[in-house]
Amino acid sequence: MTSRASYELVQKCAVADIALLAAISRPTGLAIRMADAAGITLAALLRGRRVNLYSHPERVSIEP
Protein backbone atom coordinates (compact mmCIF):
# COMPACT_ATOMS: atom_id res chain seq x y z
CA MET A 1 0.00 0.00 0.00
CA THR A 2 1.47 3.36 -0.92
CA SER A 3 -0.74 5.79 0.99
CA ARG A 4 -1.92 6.46 4.52
CA ALA A 5 -3.52 3.42 6.13
CA SER A 6 -7.13 4.40 6.77
CA TYR A 7 -9.94 2.60 8.54
CA GLU A 8 -11.55 1.96 5.14
CA LEU A 9 -8.52 -0.06 4.07
CA VAL A 10 -8.59 -2.01 7.32
CA GLN A 11 -12.29 -2.75 6.76
CA LYS A 12 -11.56 -4.05 3.25
CA CYS A 13 -8.79 -6.29 4.59
CA ALA A 14 -11.11 -7.65 7.27
CA VAL A 15 -13.84 -8.47 4.74
CA ALA A 16 -11.31 -10.13 2.40
CA ASP A 17 -9.72 -12.05 5.31
CA ILE A 18 -6.31 -10.43 4.75
CA ALA A 19 -4.13 -10.74 7.85
CA LEU A 20 -1.53 -8.00 7.16
CA LEU A 21 -1.79 -4.45 5.85
CA ALA A 22 1.40 -2.51 5.08
CA ALA A 23 1.60 1.18 4.19
CA ILE A 24 4.39 3.67 3.59
CA SER A 25 2.73 6.48 5.59
CA ARG A 26 1.35 6.61 9.12
CA PRO A 27 -1.98 4.96 9.89
CA THR A 28 -4.86 6.85 11.41
CA GLY A 29 -5.76 6.21 15.05
CA LEU A 30 -9.04 4.63 14.03
CA ALA A 31 -7.23 2.32 11.59
CA ILE A 32 -4.95 1.13 14.41
CA ARG A 33 -7.87 0.42 16.74
CA MET A 34 -9.85 -1.38 14.02
CA ALA A 35 -6.87 -3.48 12.93
CA ASP A 36 -6.27 -4.53 16.51
CA ALA A 37 -9.92 -5.48 17.01
CA ALA A 38 -10.04 -7.36 13.69
CA GLY A 39 -6.83 -9.29 14.36
CA ILE A 40 -4.99 -7.64 11.45
CA THR A 41 -1.28 -6.88 11.63
CA LEU A 42 -0.85 -3.23 10.68
CA ALA A 43 2.62 -2.22 9.51
CA ALA A 44 3.54 1.30 8.41
CA LEU A 45 6.37 3.75 7.85
CA LEU A 46 8.25 1.21 5.75
CA ARG A 47 11.75 2.57 5.10
CA GLY A 48 14.37 0.17 3.77
CA ARG A 49 14.67 -2.54 6.42
CA ARG A 50 12.73 -0.53 9.03
CA VAL A 51 9.03 -0.83 9.81
CA ASN A 52 6.68 0.24 12.59
CA LEU A 53 4.20 -2.40 13.72
CA TYR A 54 0.99 -1.00 15.20
CA SER A 55 -1.06 -4.12 15.88
CA HIS A 56 -0.40 -7.85 16.27
CA PRO A 57 3.40 -7.66 15.84
CA GLU A 58 3.77 -11.33 16.82
CA ARG A 59 3.06 -12.30 13.20
CA VAL A 60 6.15 -10.55 11.85
CA SER A 61 9.70 -11.76 12.23
CA ILE A 62 12.30 -9.08 11.54
CA GLU A 63 15.89 -10.22 11.24
CA PRO A 64 18.86 -7.83 11.51
PyMOL Python script that loads the backbone (N, CA, C, O; Angstrom):
from pymol import cmd

cmd.read_pdbstr("""\
ATOM      1  N   MET A   1       0.855  -1.165   0.000  1.00  0.00           N
ATOM      2  CA  MET A   1       0.000   0.000   0.000  1.00  0.00           C
ATOM      3  C   MET A   1       0.901   1.227   0.000  1.00  0.00           C
ATOM      4  O   MET A   1       1.880   1.270   0.745  1.00  0.00           O
ATOM      5  N   THR A   2       0.593   2.211  -0.810  1.00  0.00           N
ATOM      6  CA  THR A   2       1.473   3.365  -0.924  1.00  0.00           C
ATOM      7  C   THR A   2       0.952   4.620  -0.245  1.00  0.00           C
ATOM      8  O   THR A   2       1.631   5.647  -0.271  1.00  0.00           O
ATOM      9  N   SER A   3      -0.212   4.578   0.354  1.00  0.00           N
ATOM     10  CA  SER A   3      -0.738   5.786   0.989  1.00  0.00           C
ATOM     11  C   SER A   3      -1.023   5.541   2.468  1.00  0.00           C
ATOM     12  O   SER A   3      -0.741   4.471   3.007  1.00  0.00           O
ATOM     13  N   ARG A   4      -1.583   6.550   3.099  1.00  0.00           N
ATOM     14  CA  ARG A   4      -1.917   6.464   4.518  1.00  0.00           C
ATOM     15  C   ARG A   4      -2.892   5.312   4.762  1.00  0.00           C
ATOM     16  O   ARG A   4      -3.854   5.134   4.014  1.00  0.00           O
ATOM     17  N   ALA A   5      -2.642   4.547   5.794  1.00  0.00           N
ATOM     18  CA  ALA A   5      -3.520   3.425   6.135  1.00  0.00           C
ATOM     19  C   ALA A   5      -4.754   3.969   6.843  1.00  0.00           C
ATOM     20  O   ALA A   5      -4.660   4.477   7.961  1.00  0.00           O
ATOM     21  N   SER A   6      -5.887   3.864   6.204  1.00  0.00           N
ATOM     22  CA  SER A   6      -7.134   4.395   6.766  1.00  0.00           C
ATOM     23  C   SER A   6      -8.000   3.259   7.288  1.00  0.00           C
ATOM     24  O   SER A   6      -7.736   2.085   7.027  1.00  0.00           O
ATOM     25  N   TYR A   7      -9.031   3.626   8.027  1.00  0.00           N
ATOM     26  CA  TYR A   7      -9.936   2.600   8.540  1.00  0.00           C
ATOM     27  C   TYR A   7     -10.662   1.894   7.400  1.00  0.00           C
ATOM     28  O   TYR A   7     -11.016   0.722   7.527  1.00  0.00           O
ATOM     29  N   GLU A   8     -10.890   2.593   6.285  1.00  0.00           N
ATOM     30  CA  GLU A   8     -11.547   1.961   5.144  1.00  0.00           C
ATOM     31  C   GLU A   8     -10.708   0.805   4.593  1.00  0.00           C
ATOM     32  O   GLU A   8     -11.241  -0.242   4.225  1.00  0.00           O
ATOM     33  N   LEU A   9      -9.398   1.010   4.542  1.00  0.00           N
ATOM     34  CA  LEU A   9      -8.518  -0.063   4.066  1.00  0.00           C
ATOM     35  C   LEU A   9      -8.511  -1.239   5.037  1.00  0.00           C
ATOM     36  O   LEU A   9      -8.485  -2.398   4.621  1.00  0.00           O
ATOM     37  N   VAL A  10      -8.534  -0.937   6.319  1.00  0.00           N
ATOM     38  CA  VAL A  10      -8.587  -2.005   7.320  1.00  0.00           C
ATOM     39  C   VAL A  10      -9.891  -2.781   7.172  1.00  0.00           C
ATOM     40  O   VAL A  10      -9.887  -4.010   7.256  1.00  0.00           O
ATOM     41  N   GLN A  11     -11.005  -2.085   6.955  1.00  0.00           N
ATOM     42  CA  GLN A  11     -12.291  -2.753   6.756  1.00  0.00           C
ATOM     43  C   GLN A  11     -12.240  -3.686   5.554  1.00  0.00           C
ATOM     44  O   GLN A  11     -12.723  -4.817   5.621  1.00  0.00           O
ATOM     45  N   LYS A  12     -11.659  -3.220   4.460  1.00  0.00           N
ATOM     46  CA  LYS A  12     -11.560  -4.048   3.255  1.00  0.00           C
ATOM     47  C   LYS A  12     -10.714  -5.289   3.512  1.00  0.00           C
ATOM     48  O   LYS A  12     -11.049  -6.377   3.042  1.00  0.00           O
ATOM     49  N   CYS A  13      -9.624  -5.135   4.252  1.00  0.00           N
ATOM     50  CA  CYS A  13      -8.789  -6.285   4.591  1.00  0.00           C
ATOM     51  C   CYS A  13      -9.563  -7.277   5.452  1.00  0.00           C
ATOM     52  O   CYS A  13      -9.456  -8.487   5.253  1.00  0.00           O
ATOM     53  N   ALA A  14     -10.334  -6.776   6.398  1.00  0.00           N
ATOM     54  CA  ALA A  14     -11.112  -7.651   7.271  1.00  0.00           C
ATOM     55  C   ALA A  14     -12.135  -8.446   6.466  1.00  0.00           C
ATOM     56  O   ALA A  14     -12.283  -9.650   6.674  1.00  0.00           O
ATOM     57  N   VAL A  15     -12.834  -7.793   5.558  1.00  0.00           N
ATOM     58  CA  VAL A  15     -13.843  -8.467   4.736  1.00  0.00           C
ATOM     59  C   VAL A  15     -13.189  -9.517   3.837  1.00  0.00           C
ATOM     60  O   VAL A  15     -13.750 -10.593   3.630  1.00  0.00           O
ATOM     61  N   ALA A  16     -12.007  -9.207   3.303  1.00  0.00           N
ATOM     62  CA  ALA A  16     -11.310 -10.125   2.400  1.00  0.00           C
ATOM     63  C   ALA A  16     -10.468 -11.154   3.140  1.00  0.00           C
ATOM     64  O   ALA A  16      -9.796 -11.967   2.506  1.00  0.00           O
ATOM     65  N   ASP A  17     -10.491 -11.133   4.462  1.00  0.00           N
ATOM     66  CA  ASP A  17      -9.724 -12.055   5.308  1.00  0.00           C
ATOM     67  C   ASP A  17      -8.213 -11.950   5.046  1.00  0.00           C
ATOM     68  O   ASP A  17      -7.513 -12.959   4.956  1.00  0.00           O
ATOM     69  N   ILE A  18      -7.734 -10.713   4.925  1.00  0.00           N
ATOM     70  CA  ILE A  18      -6.305 -10.429   4.748  1.00  0.00           C
ATOM     71  C   ILE A  18      -5.726 -10.130   6.123  1.00  0.00           C
ATOM     72  O   ILE A  18      -6.250  -9.283   6.847  1.00  0.00           O
ATOM     73  N   ALA A  19      -4.657 -10.812   6.486  1.00  0.00           N
ATOM     74  CA  ALA A  19      -4.127 -10.736   7.851  1.00  0.00           C
ATOM     75  C   ALA A  19      -3.111  -9.625   8.065  1.00  0.00           C
ATOM     76  O   ALA A  19      -2.812  -9.301   9.214  1.00  0.00           O
ATOM     77  N   LEU A  20      -2.562  -9.022   6.999  1.00  0.00           N
ATOM     78  CA  LEU A  20      -1.534  -8.004   7.160  1.00  0.00           C
ATOM     79  C   LEU A  20      -1.756  -6.871   6.167  1.00  0.00           C
ATOM     80  O   LEU A  20      -1.980  -7.099   4.979  1.00  0.00           O
ATOM     81  N   LEU A  21      -1.690  -5.650   6.676  1.00  0.00           N
ATOM     82  CA  LEU A  21      -1.790  -4.454   5.846  1.00  0.00           C
ATOM     83  C   LEU A  21      -0.533  -3.640   6.070  1.00  0.00           C
ATOM     84  O   LEU A  21      -0.197  -3.315   7.209  1.00  0.00           O
ATOM     85  N   ALA A  22       0.170  -3.303   4.986  1.00  0.00           N
ATOM     86  CA  ALA A  22       1.397  -2.508   5.084  1.00  0.00           C
ATOM     87  C   ALA A  22       1.235  -1.224   4.279  1.00  0.00           C
ATOM     88  O   ALA A  22       0.705  -1.240   3.168  1.00  0.00           O
ATOM     89  N   ALA A  23       1.693  -0.117   4.847  1.00  0.00           N
ATOM     90  CA  ALA A  23       1.602   1.184   4.190  1.00  0.00           C
ATOM     91  C   ALA A  23       2.891   1.959   4.396  1.00  0.00           C
ATOM     92  O   ALA A  23       3.605   1.741   5.376  1.00  0.00           O
ATOM     93  N   ILE A  24       3.183   2.851   3.486  1.00  0.00           N
ATOM     94  CA  ILE A  24       4.387   3.672   3.592  1.00  0.00           C
ATOM     95  C   ILE A  24       4.194   4.775   4.634  1.00  0.00           C
ATOM     96  O   ILE A  24       5.115   5.084   5.390  1.00  0.00           O
ATOM     97  N   SER A  25       3.006   5.364   4.674  1.00  0.00           N
ATOM     98  CA  SER A  25       2.730   6.480   5.586  1.00  0.00           C
ATOM     99  C   SER A  25       2.078   6.001   6.879  1.00  0.00           C
ATOM    100  O   SER A  25       1.718   4.832   7.017  1.00  0.00           O
ATOM    101  N   ARG A  26       1.936   6.926   7.816  1.00  0.00           N
ATOM    102  CA  ARG A  26       1.352   6.611   9.121  1.00  0.00           C
ATOM    103  C   ARG A  26      -0.121   6.211   8.999  1.00  0.00           C
ATOM    104  O   ARG A  26      -0.841   6.718   8.139  1.00  0.00           O
ATOM    105  N   PRO A  27      -0.558   5.298   9.866  1.00  0.00           N
ATOM    106  CA  PRO A  27      -1.979   4.960   9.895  1.00  0.00           C
ATOM    107  C   PRO A  27      -2.741   5.957  10.757  1.00  0.00           C
ATOM    108  O   PRO A  27      -2.157   6.655  11.585  1.00  0.00           O
ATOM    109  N   THR A  28      -4.027   6.011  10.553  1.00  0.00           N
ATOM    110  CA  THR A  28      -4.857   6.851  11.415  1.00  0.00           C
ATOM    111  C   THR A  28      -5.094   6.106  12.728  1.00  0.00           C
ATOM    112  O   THR A  28      -4.931   4.888  12.792  1.00  0.00           O
ATOM    113  N   GLY A  29      -5.471   6.825  13.754  1.00  0.00           N
ATOM    114  CA  GLY A  29      -5.756   6.207  15.046  1.00  0.00           C
ATOM    115  C   GLY A  29      -6.886   5.203  14.954  1.00  0.00           C
ATOM    116  O   GLY A  29      -6.825   4.134  15.562  1.00  0.00           O
ATOM    117  N   LEU A  30      -7.922   5.542  14.195  1.00  0.00           N
ATOM    118  CA  LEU A  30      -9.042   4.630  14.029  1.00  0.00           C
ATOM    119  C   LEU A  30      -8.605   3.361  13.297  1.00  0.00           C
ATOM    120  O   LEU A  30      -9.066   2.269  13.631  1.00  0.00           O
ATOM    121  N   ALA A  31      -7.734   3.487  12.318  1.00  0.00           N
ATOM    122  CA  ALA A  31      -7.233   2.321  11.588  1.00  0.00           C
ATOM    123  C   ALA A  31      -6.479   1.382  12.534  1.00  0.00           C
ATOM    124  O   ALA A  31      -6.612   0.163  12.432  1.00  0.00           O
ATOM    125  N   ILE A  32      -5.696   1.941  13.444  1.00  0.00           N
ATOM    126  CA  ILE A  32      -4.951   1.127  14.412  1.00  0.00           C
ATOM    127  C   ILE A  32      -5.913   0.368  15.313  1.00  0.00           C
ATOM    128  O   ILE A  32      -5.751  -0.834  15.525  1.00  0.00           O
ATOM    129  N   ARG A  33      -6.910   1.063  15.844  1.00  0.00           N
ATOM    130  CA  ARG A  33      -7.874   0.416  16.738  1.00  0.00           C
ATOM    131  C   ARG A  33      -8.673  -0.667  16.022  1.00  0.00           C
ATOM    132  O   ARG A  33      -8.915  -1.736  16.583  1.00  0.00           O
ATOM    133  N   MET A  34      -9.082  -0.392  14.785  1.00  0.00           N
ATOM    134  CA  MET A  34      -9.853  -1.376  14.022  1.00  0.00           C
ATOM    135  C   MET A  34      -9.007  -2.586  13.649  1.00  0.00           C
ATOM    136  O   MET A  34      -9.490  -3.717  13.701  1.00  0.00           O
ATOM    137  N   ALA A  35      -7.752  -2.361  13.275  1.00  0.00           N
ATOM    138  CA  ALA A  35      -6.867  -3.478  12.932  1.00  0.00           C
ATOM    139  C   ALA A  35      -6.651  -4.365  14.148  1.00  0.00           C
ATOM    140  O   ALA A  35      -6.660  -5.591  14.039  1.00  0.00           O
ATOM    141  N   ASP A  36      -6.461  -3.754  15.286  1.00  0.00           N
ATOM    142  CA  ASP A  36      -6.266  -4.526  16.515  1.00  0.00           C
ATOM    143  C   ASP A  36      -7.502  -5.372  16.816  1.00  0.00           C
ATOM    144  O   ASP A  36      -7.386  -6.558  17.125  1.00  0.00           O
ATOM    145  N   ALA A  37      -8.672  -4.768  16.728  1.00  0.00           N
ATOM    146  CA  ALA A  37      -9.918  -5.476  17.015  1.00  0.00           C
ATOM    147  C   ALA A  37     -10.202  -6.589  16.001  1.00  0.00           C
ATOM    148  O   ALA A  37     -10.790  -7.614  16.346  1.00  0.00           O
ATOM    149  N   ALA A  38      -9.781  -6.383  14.751  1.00  0.00           N
ATOM    150  CA  ALA A  38     -10.041  -7.363  13.689  1.00  0.00           C
ATOM    151  C   ALA A  38      -8.963  -8.438  13.601  1.00  0.00           C
ATOM    152  O   ALA A  38      -9.091  -9.382  12.822  1.00  0.00           O
ATOM    153  N   GLY A  39      -7.907  -8.302  14.392  1.00  0.00           N
ATOM    154  CA  GLY A  39      -6.830  -9.289  14.358  1.00  0.00           C
ATOM    155  C   GLY A  39      -5.902  -9.125  13.164  1.00  0.00           C
ATOM    156  O   GLY A  39      -5.251 -10.082  12.745  1.00  0.00           O
ATOM    157  N   ILE A  40      -5.838  -7.916  12.616  1.00  0.00           N
ATOM    158  CA  ILE A  40      -4.994  -7.637  11.452  1.00  0.00           C
ATOM    159  C   ILE A  40      -3.681  -7.016  11.916  1.00  0.00           C
ATOM    160  O   ILE A  40      -3.674  -6.122  12.762  1.00  0.00           O
ATOM    161  N   THR A  41      -2.581  -7.491  11.360  1.00  0.00           N
ATOM    162  CA  THR A  41      -1.285  -6.878  11.628  1.00  0.00           C
ATOM    163  C   THR A  41      -1.179  -5.634  10.766  1.00  0.00           C
ATOM    164  O   THR A  41      -1.303  -5.709   9.543  1.00  0.00           O
ATOM    165  N   LEU A  42      -0.952  -4.497  11.394  1.00  0.00           N
ATOM    166  CA  LEU A  42      -0.848  -3.228  10.683  1.00  0.00           C
ATOM    167  C   LEU A  42       0.591  -2.745  10.766  1.00  0.00           C
ATOM    168  O   LEU A  42       1.104  -2.456  11.846  1.00  0.00           O
ATOM    169  N   ALA A  43       1.229  -2.662   9.610  1.00  0.00           N
ATOM    170  CA  ALA A  43       2.623  -2.217   9.509  1.00  0.00           C
ATOM    171  C   ALA A  43       2.650  -0.928   8.696  1.00  0.00           C
ATOM    172  O   ALA A  43       1.943  -0.802   7.696  1.00  0.00           O
ATOM    173  N   ALA A  44       3.469   0.027   9.131  1.00  0.00           N
ATOM    174  CA  ALA A  44       3.538   1.297   8.411  1.00  0.00           C
ATOM    175  C   ALA A  44       4.912   1.926   8.578  1.00  0.00           C
ATOM    176  O   ALA A  44       5.764   1.428   9.314  1.00  0.00           O
ATOM    177  N   LEU A  45       5.101   3.018   7.884  1.00  0.00           N
ATOM    178  CA  LEU A  45       6.368   3.748   7.851  1.00  0.00           C
ATOM    179  C   LEU A  45       7.505   2.827   7.397  1.00  0.00           C
ATOM    180  O   LEU A  45       8.567   2.769   8.017  1.00  0.00           O
ATOM    181  N   LEU A  46       7.253   2.118   6.312  1.00  0.00           N
ATOM    182  CA  LEU A  46       8.247   1.207   5.749  1.00  0.00           C
ATOM    183  C   LEU A  46       9.366   2.022   5.106  1.00  0.00           C
ATOM    184  O   LEU A  46       9.131   2.785   4.170  1.00  0.00           O
ATOM    185  N   ARG A  47      10.578   1.852   5.617  1.00  0.00           N
ATOM    186  CA  ARG A  47      11.747   2.571   5.098  1.00  0.00           C
ATOM    187  C   ARG A  47      12.918   1.599   5.054  1.00  0.00           C
ATOM    188  O   ARG A  47      13.504   1.288   6.092  1.00  0.00           O
ATOM    189  N   GLY A  48      13.260   1.122   3.879  1.00  0.00           N
ATOM    190  CA  GLY A  48      14.365   0.168   3.773  1.00  0.00           C
ATOM    191  C   GLY A  48      14.057  -1.080   4.575  1.00  0.00           C
ATOM    192  O   GLY A  48      13.083  -1.778   4.293  1.00  0.00           O
ATOM    193  N   ARG A  49      14.877  -1.364   5.571  1.00  0.00           N
ATOM    194  CA  ARG A  49      14.669  -2.539   6.421  1.00  0.00           C
ATOM    195  C   ARG A  49      13.937  -2.185   7.716  1.00  0.00           C
ATOM    196  O   ARG A  49      13.840  -3.019   8.617  1.00  0.00           O
ATOM    197  N   ARG A  50      13.424  -0.967   7.819  1.00  0.00           N
ATOM    198  CA  ARG A  50      12.729  -0.535   9.028  1.00  0.00           C
ATOM    199  C   ARG A  50      11.223  -0.521   8.804  1.00  0.00           C
ATOM    200  O   ARG A  50      10.743  -0.228   7.709  1.00  0.00           O
ATOM    201  N   VAL A  51      10.487  -0.844   9.868  1.00  0.00           N
ATOM    202  CA  VAL A  51       9.030  -0.834   9.806  1.00  0.00           C
ATOM    203  C   VAL A  51       8.479  -0.618  11.216  1.00  0.00           C
ATOM    204  O   VAL A  51       9.054  -1.099  12.193  1.00  0.00           O
ATOM    205  N   ASN A  52       7.382   0.095  11.315  1.00  0.00           N
ATOM    206  CA  ASN A  52       6.680   0.238  12.592  1.00  0.00           C
ATOM    207  C   ASN A  52       5.481  -0.698  12.562  1.00  0.00           C
ATOM    208  O   ASN A  52       4.711  -0.701  11.601  1.00  0.00           O
ATOM    209  N   LEU A  53       5.328  -1.483  13.607  1.00  0.00           N
ATOM    210  CA  LEU A  53       4.200  -2.402  13.720  1.00  0.00           C
ATOM    211  C   LEU A  53       3.228  -1.841  14.748  1.00  0.00           C
ATOM    212  O   LEU A  53       3.608  -1.584  15.890  1.00  0.00           O
ATOM    213  N   TYR A  54       1.981  -1.650  14.349  1.00  0.00           N
ATOM    214  CA  TYR A  54       0.989  -0.996  15.198  1.00  0.00           C
ATOM    215  C   TYR A  54       0.008  -1.960  15.846  1.00  0.00           C
ATOM    216  O   TYR A  54      -0.592  -1.630  16.868  1.00  0.00           O
ATOM    217  N   SER A  55      -0.164  -3.132  15.278  1.00  0.00           N
ATOM    218  CA  SER A  55      -1.063  -4.122  15.885  1.00  0.00           C
ATOM    219  C   SER A  55      -0.593  -5.528  15.524  1.00  0.00           C
ATOM    220  O   SER A  55      -0.095  -5.761  14.422  1.00  0.00           O
ATOM    221  N   HIS A  56      -0.751  -6.440  16.439  1.00  0.00           N
ATOM    222  CA  HIS A  56      -0.403  -7.852  16.269  1.00  0.00           C
ATOM    223  C   HIS A  56       1.001  -8.066  15.685  1.00  0.00           C
ATOM    224  O   HIS A  56       1.146  -8.716  14.649  1.00  0.00           O
ATOM    225  N   PRO A  57       2.028  -7.526  16.341  1.00  0.00           N
ATOM    226  CA  PRO A  57       3.403  -7.661  15.844  1.00  0.00           C
ATOM    227  C   PRO A  57       3.946  -9.087  15.910  1.00  0.00           C
ATOM    228  O   PRO A  57       4.962  -9.393  15.286  1.00  0.00           O
ATOM    229  N   GLU A  58       3.275  -9.958  16.664  1.00  0.00           N
ATOM    230  CA  GLU A  58       3.768 -11.328  16.819  1.00  0.00           C
ATOM    231  C   GLU A  58       3.778 -12.105  15.493  1.00  0.00           C
ATOM    232  O   GLU A  58       4.428 -13.146  15.400  1.00  0.00           O
ATOM    233  N   ARG A  59       3.088 -11.627  14.498  1.00  0.00           N
ATOM    234  CA  ARG A  59       3.056 -12.300  13.196  1.00  0.00           C
ATOM    235  C   ARG A  59       4.276 -12.005  12.339  1.00  0.00           C
ATOM    236  O   ARG A  59       4.516 -12.695  11.348  1.00  0.00           O
ATOM    237  N   VAL A  60       5.040 -11.003  12.702  1.00  0.00           N
ATOM    238  CA  VAL A  60       6.146 -10.551  11.854  1.00  0.00           C
ATOM    239  C   VAL A  60       7.473 -10.861  12.516  1.00  0.00           C
ATOM    240  O   VAL A  60       7.690 -10.551  13.687  1.00  0.00           O
ATOM    241  N   SER A  61       8.349 -11.470  11.754  1.00  0.00           N
ATOM    242  CA  SER A  61       9.702 -11.761  12.229  1.00  0.00           C
ATOM    243  C   SER A  61      10.661 -10.862  11.457  1.00  0.00           C
ATOM    244  O   SER A  61      10.759 -10.947  10.232  1.00  0.00           O
ATOM    245  N   ILE A  62      11.360 -10.010  12.180  1.00  0.00           N
ATOM    246  CA  ILE A  62      12.296  -9.081  11.545  1.00  0.00           C
ATOM    247  C   ILE A  62      13.704  -9.486  11.956  1.00  0.00           C
ATOM    248  O   ILE A  62      14.036  -9.511  13.142  1.00  0.00           O
ATOM    249  N   GLU A  63      14.514  -9.798  10.976  1.00  0.00           N
ATOM    250  CA  GLU A  63      15.893 -10.215  11.243  1.00  0.00           C
ATOM    251  C   GLU A  63      16.837  -9.056  10.946  1.00  0.00           C
ATOM    252  O   GLU A  63      16.601  -8.284  10.016  1.00  0.00           O
ATOM    253  N   PRO A  64      17.907  -8.930  11.733  1.00  0.00           N
ATOM    254  CA  PRO A  64      18.857  -7.827  11.515  1.00  0.00           C
ATOM    255  C   PRO A  64      19.613  -7.937  10.209  1.00  0.00           C
ATOM    256  O   PRO A  64      20.441  -7.079   9.901  1.00  0.00           O
TER     257      PRO A  64
END
""", "prot")
cmd.dss("prot")
cmd.show_as("cartoon", "prot")
cmd.util.cbc("prot")
cmd.orient("prot")
